[in-house]
Amino acid sequence: MTLPRRRFVAMVPLVAGTLMSRPSAIVAAEPDLRETADLITGPFYPLDKPRDVDADLTLIRGHRKRASGQVVQLTGRVMTLQGEPVRHAAIEVWQADARGRYSHPSDPNTGAPLDPNFQGYARLRTDGDGRYRLTTIKPGAYPTARGDMRAPHIHFQIDGAFDRKVTQLFFPDEPLNDQDRHLNSVRRPETLIARVDDPSGSVLTANWDIVLHSG
C-alpha cells in the first residue's frame, strides 16, 4: 500500500524527532570495548608465595632497601564489555625482576643474580569502581629455553564474579615487542599494551584497563 504524499511528509519530522531524542540509548547499545586478550600462565607462577603480598612489590616488609630498577606506578580498571566496573575482583600479579629473573627454582636464567629486595608477587582486589593500583618495577627482558627473547611483561590473573582471565601486560615502544612470540600470537595484541605517560622518567606512570566478558 502506498501512503498519500501529504501523510508521508507529515510523518518525516515525527520519525526524525524520535531518533534525535534518543542518541544516548543508541550509543550505549554498542560500547567501544574489546575483551583483553588471554595469554599463558607461563612456567614461573610462584610455587612458594612470599609472606608480603601487598600491592607494593618494590619493598618487602622488614627490608630496608627497595628493589632495583625503574619504578612503575600502574593504575587501571577491571570492567565488562558493557563498561560496567567489576567490583572486588581478585588479582594476582607475578613478574621477573629488573634483571629478568623470577623467584622460581625452574628459572634457567641463573647468570643474572636474583634481586633479594624484590617481592615478585602480589595479591590485591579492585575497589567499588573496579579500580586497582600497583607499585612495581619494570621487569627485564630474558632469554627462553627456545633461544628467543621475551619482551618485558607482567603476569596477571583476574577472578571476577563470573570470569577468570590469565594474561600479560606489555610496555609500549619496546623493541622486543615485535619479536615476542606470545604477544604476537594473540588476535588483539593492542589490548595487552599499557599506556605510559613518560617512559624516560625515573618513575614510569602507566595505565592499563582489563576488560572481562561478563565480569
MIFIDO-667578 format. One line per 2 residues: for each residue x, y, z of N, C-alpha, C. Coordinates in steps of 0.02 Angstrom, whole numbers, always signed. Example, Ala and Ser with C-alpha at 12.3 -4.5 7.8 and 13.67 -1.06 7.14 Angstrom:
BEGIN
+660 -284 +390 +615 -225 +390 +660 -165 +390; +642 -112 +354 +684 -53 +357 +645 +2 +394
# end
This chain:
BEGIN
+43 -60 +0 +0 +0 +0 +44 +62 +0; +30 +111 -42 +69 +173 -47 +36 +227 -5
+76 +260 +38 +49 +314 +79 +37 +375 +36; -17 +412 +51 -26 +476 +16 +32 +522 +32
+48 +566 -16 +108 +609 -9 +102 +653 +53; +43 +682 +66 +35 +728 +123 +47 +691 +188
+22 +630 +193 +31 +591 +255 +104 +572 +266; +139 +554 +210 +210 +536 +215 +252 +596 +238
+239 +654 +209 +277 +715 +228 +264 +732 +301; +205 +722 +326 +189 +738 +396 +225 +691 +444
+238 +629 +422 +270 +581 +466 +346 +591 +471; +378 +621 +422 +450 +628 +421 +477 +664 +482
+452 +724 +501 +479 +757 +561 +466 +719 +625; +409 +681 +627 +394 +642 +687 +446 +588 +697
+463 +551 +644 +513 +498 +649 +582 +526 +664; +600 +580 +631 +665 +612 +643 +671 +636 +714
+617 +665 +741 +619 +689 +810 +626 +632 +859; +596 +575 +845 +602 +517 +889 +673 +491 +891
+707 +488 +833 +776 +464 +831 +823 +513 +866; +811 +578 +856 +856 +628 +885 +848 +632 +960
+791 +612 +986 +779 +618 +1058 +811 +561 +1097; +840 +508 +1062 +867 +451 +1098 +938 +433 +1075
+983 +483 +1068 +1050 +466 +1045 +1090 +427 +1097; +1078 +440 +1161 +1117 +406 +1212 +1102 +332 +1213
+1038 +313 +1202 +1020 +243 +1202 +1053 +206 +1145; +1059 +239 +1087 +1089 +208 +1029 +1163 +197 +1040
+1198 +246 +1068 +1269 +241 +1082 +1283 +188 +1134; +1242 +186 +1187 +1253 +140 +1242 +1246 +67 +1220
+1208 +56 +1167 +1197 -13 +1145 +1259 -43 +1113; +1306 -2 +1092 +1365 -27 +1058 +1428 +3 +1090
+1448 -18 +1150 +1507 +9 +1182 +1570 -8 +1143; +1618 +39 +1142 +1680 +30 +1105 +1732 -2 +1149
+1720 -64 +1171 +1766 -100 +1214 +1780 -168 +1183; +1842 -191 +1190 +1861 -258 +1167 +1889 -297 +1226
+1872 -360 +1229 +1896 -402 +1284 +1972 -407 +1282; +2003 -402 +1340 +2075 -410 +1345 +2095 -480 +1325
+2147 -485 +1284 +2169 -550 +1258 +2196 -593 +1315; +2186 -658 +1309 +2213 -707 +1357 +2284 -726 +1336
+2326 -740 +1386 +2393 -766 +1373 +2411 -818 +1425; +2461 -858 +1410 +2479 -915 +1452 +2501 -894 +1522
+2490 -938 +1569 +2515 -927 +1638 +2591 -926 +1638; +2622 -966 +1596 +2695 -970 +1594 +2722 -1018 +1647
+2786 -1035 +1643 +2814 -1085 +1688 +2835 -1059 +1756; +2829 -993 +1767 +2859 -965 +1828 +2808 -936 +1877
+2746 -962 +1874 +2699 -944 +1927 +2729 -968 +1993; +2732 -924 +2044 +2769 -941 +2105 +2743 -1002 +2141
+2789 -1048 +2157 +2771 -1107 +2196 +2762 -1090 +2270; +2807 -1049 +2295 +2804 -1027 +2365 +2790 -953 +2365
+2730 -934 +2388 +2712 -863 +2390 +2751 -828 +2445; +2773 -767 +2434 +2807 -730 +2487 +2758 -712 +2543
+2786 -698 +2602 +2742 -678 +2657 +2710 -610 +2644; +2749 -566 +2613 +2724 -500 +2597 +2695 -502 +2527
+2629 -494 +2521 +2597 -498 +2456 +2556 -436 +2441; +2576 -378 +2472 +2538 -317 +2461 +2551 -289 +2392
+2519 -232 +2376 +2521 -204 +2308 +2582 -161 +2295; +2632 -162 +2339 +2696 -129 +2326 +2750 -182 +2322
+2769 -199 +2261 +2819 -251 +2251 +2891 -225 +2258; +2899 -159 +2265 +2966 -130 +2268 +2996 -133 +2337
+2956 -149 +2388 +2981 -151 +2457 +2952 -210 +2494; +2995 -254 +2516 +2973 -312 +2556 +2971 -291 +2629
+2918 -308 +2663 +2910 -291 +2733 +2969 -319 +2774; +3001 -275 +2812 +3059 -294 +2852 +3125 -279 +2818
+3125 -264 +2753 +3187 -246 +2718 +3196 -170 +2719; +3258 -149 +2721 +3273 -77 +2721 +3281 -50 +2650
+3302 -93 +2604 +3315 -71 +2535 +3256 -89 +2490; +3246 -46 +2441 +3196 -59 +2390 +3226 -98 +2332
+3184 -126 +2292 +3206 -164 +2233 +3241 -117 +2184; +3288 -144 +2147 +3322 -104 +2096 +3280 -103 +2033
+3291 -50 +1993 +3254 -44 +1930 +3209 +17 +1927; +3180 +28 +1869 +3135 +85 +1859 +3068 +71 +1891
+3047 +115 +1936 +2983 +106 +1971 +2925 +118 +1922; +2874 +75 +1928 +2813 +81 +1887 +2754 +92 +1934
+2719 +147 +1924 +2656 +160 +1959 +2600 +143 +1910; +2567 +87 +1921 +2517 +61 +1875 +2447 +68 +1905
+2402 +96 +1866 +2332 +101 +1886 +2289 +77 +1828; +2227 +60 +1843 +2181 +39 +1791 +2114 +18 +1819
+2071 -4 +1775 +2005 -28 +1795 +1994 -97 +1766; +1956 -137 +1802 +1931 -201 +1776 +1857 -190 +1762
+1837 -204 +1700 +1768 -190 +1681 +1742 -244 +1633; +1677 -242 +1621 +1646 -288 +1574 +1645 -258 +1504
+1624 -298 +1455 +1617 -272 +1387 +1567 -215 +1382; +1521 -211 +1430 +1472 -157 +1431 +1497 -96 +1468
+1560 -99 +1493 +1588 -42 +1528 +1571 -38 +1602; +1539 -91 +1628 +1521 -92 +1699 +1582 -113 +1740
+1594 -81 +1797 +1651 -100 +1839 +1643 -170 +1868; +1699 -206 +1872 +1699 -271 +1906 +1725 -259 +1976
+1679 -255 +2024 +1695 -236 +2092 +1726 -295 +2130; +1777 -279 +2169 +1808 -327 +2215 +1834 -389 +2179
+1856 -381 +2117 +1888 -436 +2081 +1955 -451 +2113; +1972 -515 +2118 +2037 -536 +2146 +2089 -536 +2090
+2146 -504 +2104 +2200 -500 +2055 +2264 -529 +2085; +2297 -573 +2047 +2363 -597 +2064 +2412 -570 +2012
+2471 -549 +2036 +2522 -521 +1992 +2588 -555 +2007; +2626 -574 +1955 +2693 -600 +1965 +2735 -581 +1905
+2801 -574 +1916 +2844 -550 +1862 +2917 -562 +1878; +2960 -552 +1827 +3032 -553 +1836 +3055 -487 +1868
+3115 -489 +1897 +3143 -427 +1924 +3175 -386 +1868; +3210 -333 +1885 +3239 -289 +1835 +3293 -323 +1792
+3320 -378 +1818 +3371 -415 +1780 +3342 -472 +1739; +3277 -480 +1741 +3245 -534 +1704 +3243 -600 +1741
+3250 -599 +1807 +3249 -660 +1847 +3183 -667 +1884; +3157 -729 +1885 +3099 -746 +1926 +3122 -781 +1990
+3085 -771 +2043 +3097 -808 +2104 +3063 -876 +2098; +3095 -919 +2058 +3066 -985 +2043 +3123 -1033 +2031
+3120 -1093 +2059 +3176 -1141 +2053 +3188 -1164 +1981; +3138 -1158 +1937 +3146 -1181 +1869 +3171 -1127 +1821
+3182 -1066 +1846 +3207 -1013 +1803 +3279 -1029 +1783; +3292 -1038 +1718 +3360 -1056 +1697 +3408 -997 +1692
+3383 -936 +1700 +3425 -877 +1690 +3467 -862 +1752; +3507 -911 +1771 +3547 -904 +1832 +3607 -859 +1823
+3620 -837 +1762 +3676 -791 +1752 +3663 -723 +1782; +3600 -706 +1792 +3582 -642 +1824 +3563 -656 +1896
+3593 -620 +1944 +3576 -631 +2015 +3505 -607 +2030; +3471 -644 +2073 +3403 -627 +2093 +3404 -569 +2142
+3361 -519 +2130 +3358 -461 +2174 +3325 -482 +2241; +3362 -480 +2296 +3333 -503 +2360 +3281 -454 +2389
+3277 -395 +2360 +3231 -344 +2386 +3168 -336 +2343; +3160 -380 +2295 +3101 -375 +2252 +3050 -428 +2272
+2989 -406 +2284 +2936 -450 +2308 +2915 -501 +2256; +2908 -481 +2193 +2895 -527 +2138 +2825 -552 +2130
+2781 -544 +2180 +2713 -570 +2178 +2670 -527 +2223; +2606 -518 +2202 +2560 -479 +2243 +2489 -505 +2234
+2448 -493 +2285 +2376 -506 +2281 +2340 -441 +2299; +2289 -425 +2263 +2251 -364 +2276 +2180 -373 +2250
+2137 -325 +2266 +2068 -326 +2241 +2049 -257 +2213; +2004 -258 +2165 +1979 -195 +2140 +1932 -163 +2191
+1924 -98 +2187 +1879 -64 +2233 +1808 -63 +2206; +1765 -22 +2237 +1695 -21 +2216 +1683 +6 +2146
+1733 +40 +2117 +1729 +65 +2049 +1768 +21 +2000; +1792 -37 +2023 +1830 -81 +1980 +1902 -60 +1970
+1926 -13 +2010 +1994 +13 +2001 +2045 -27 +2042; +2107 -28 +2017 +2162 -58 +2054 +2223 -13 +2048
+2270 -23 +2094 +2332 +16 +2094 +2389 -29 +2116; +2446 -23 +2082 +2503 -67 +2094 +2568 -27 +2086
+2615 -39 +2132 +2682 -11 +2126 +2731 -68 +2117; +2770 -65 +2064 +2817 -118 +2049 +2877 -89 +2014
+2917 -131 +1982 +2973 -108 +1941 +2963 -136 +1870; +2992 -103 +1822 +2988 -128 +1754 +3031 -191 +1748
+3001 -247 +1730 +3040 -309 +1727 +3089 -309 +1669; +3143 -346 +1677 +3192 -352 +1624 +3171 -405 +1573
+3198 -398 +1512 +3189 -449 +1461 +3233 -509 +1479; +3216 -568 +1451 +3256 -627 +1466 +3251 -678 +1409
+3302 -720 +1402 +3300 -772 +1350 +3259 -832 +1373; +3227 -865 +1326 +3188 -925 +1341 +3229 -987 +1325
+3202 -1045 +1344 +3237 -1108 +1329 +3241 -1121 +1254; +3197 -1089 +1215 +3198 -1098 +1142 +3248 -1052 +1108
+3279 -1007 +1147 +3330 -964 +1119 +3305 -895 +1097; +3239 -883 +1101 +3213 -817 +1084 +3210 -774 +1148
+3190 -711 +1140 +3188 -665 +1197 +3116 -646 +1212; +3101 -643 +1277 +3037 -616 +1299 +3043 -542 +1311
+2996 -504 +1285 +2992 -432 +1299 +2973 -422 +1372; +2990 -365 +1401 +2968 -351 +1470 +2892 -358 +1476
+2869 -395 +1527 +2798 -408 +1535 +2783 -424 +1608; +2720 -416 +1627 +2696 -431 +1694 +2636 -478 +1688
+2637 -532 +1727 +2583 -581 +1726 +2525 -559 +1771; +2464 -570 +1747 +2403 -555 +1786 +2356 -614 +1783
+2324 -628 +1840 +2266 -672 +1841 +2210 -634 +1876; +2152 -630 +1843 +2096 -592 +1870 +2037 -638 +1879
+2009 -639 +1939 +1949 -679 +1953 +1892 -633 +1970; +1843 -628 +1924 +1783 -589 +1937 +1728 -633 +1964
+1667 -609 +1963 +1611 -648 +1988 +1596 -707 +1940; +1609 -698 +1875 +1593 -749 +1826 +1654 -773 +1786
+1701 -729 +1775 +1756 -743 +1729 +1823 -748 +1766; +1866 -791 +1738 +1937 -793 +1758 +1978 -778 +1696
+2025 -732 +1702 +2068 -714 +1645 +2140 -717 +1667; +2181 -753 +1628 +2254 -753 +1637 +2283 -718 +1577
+2324 -668 +1590 +2350 -627 +1535 +2416 -595 +1554; +2442 -553 +1511 +2506 -520 +1524 +2503 -447 +1500
+2534 -404 +1538 +2540 -333 +1520 +2608 -322 +1487; +2609 -281 +1433 +2671 -262 +1400 +2677 -186 +1398
+2736 -163 +1383 +2750 -91 +1383 +2757 -66 +1311; +2735 -5 +1297 +2737 +20 +1228 +2808 +35 +1205
+2817 +32 +1139 +2880 +52 +1106 +2940 +11 +1129; +2928 -51 +1151 +2983 -95 +1168 +3008 -130 +1105
+3074 -128 +1090 +3099 -161 +1030 +3082 -235 +1026; +3079 -268 +1084 +3066 -341 +1083 +2993 -358 +1075
+2948 -309 +1077 +2877 -324 +1068 +2864 -357 +1001; +2898 -335 +949 +2887 -363 +883 +2912 -434 +877
+2957 -455 +922 +2985 -521 +919 +2954 -570 +970; +2918 -543 +1018 +2891 -586 +1071 +2837 -632 +1041
+2850 -697 +1040 +2804 -743 +1007 +2737 -749 +1043; +2736 -738 +1108 +2674 -742 +1145 +2630 -681 +1131
+2660 -622 +1134 +2622 -561 +1119 +2594 -563 +1048; +2633 -588 +1002 +2611 -588 +932 +2568 -649 +913
+2554 -691 +962 +2511 -749 +948 +2437 -734 +959; +2421 -678 +990 +2351 -663 +1007 +2319 -621 +952
+2253 -621 +950 +2216 -585 +898 +2213 -510 +912; +2216 -491 +976 +2210 -420 +993 +2270 -399 +1036
+2330 -398 +1008 +2389 -381 +1048 +2387 -311 +1077; +2350 -266 +1044 +2346 -197 +1069 +2311 -193 +1137
+2270 -244 +1154 +2236 -243 +1219 +2284 -260 +1276; +2345 -282 +1260 +2394 -301 +1311 +2446 -247 +1323
+2443 -191 +1286 +2493 -138 +1291 +2467 -84 +1337; +2505 -70 +1390 +2486 -17 +1437 +2498 +52 +1405
+2464 +102 +1431 +2477 +172 +1412 +2526 +201 +1462; +2578 +234 +1436 +2632 +261 +1478 +2639 +335 +1465
+2643 +375 +1519 +2649 +447 +1512 +2718 +468 +1489; +2770 +447 +1526 +2839 +468 +1511 +2885 +408 +1521
+2901 +370 +1468 +2941 +310 +1477 +3013 +323 +1498; +3036 +386 +1492 +3106 +401 +1509 +3114 +426 +1581
+3060 +436 +1617 +3065 +462 +1685 +3089 +411 +1734; +3110 +435 +1793 +3134 +389 +1845 +3077 +346 +1871
+3016 +373 +1870 +2956 +336 +1888 +2912 +333 +1827; +2894 +273 +1807 +2853 +263 +1748 +2780 +259 +1770
+2739 +306 +1747 +2668 +307 +1763 +2630 +274 +1706; +2595 +220 +1722 +2562 +180 +1670 +2489 +168 +1689
+2449 +157 +1638 +2378 +140 +1648 +2360 +82 +1603; +2323 +34 +1630 +2302 -25 +1591 +2235 -48 +1616
+2184 -43 +1574 +2118 -68 +1589 +2111 -140 +1566; +2078 -180 +1606 +2068 -251 +1590 +1993 -263 +1579
+1976 -289 +1521 +1906 -298 +1503 +1890 -373 +1504; +1843 -393 +1547 +1818 -461 +1551 +1753 -466 +1510
+1735 -526 +1492 +1674 -534 +1451 +1612 -517 +1491; +1603 -549 +1548 +1541 -540 +1587 +1553 -510 +1655
+1615 -513 +1681 +1628 -483 +1746 +1644 -534 +1799
# end
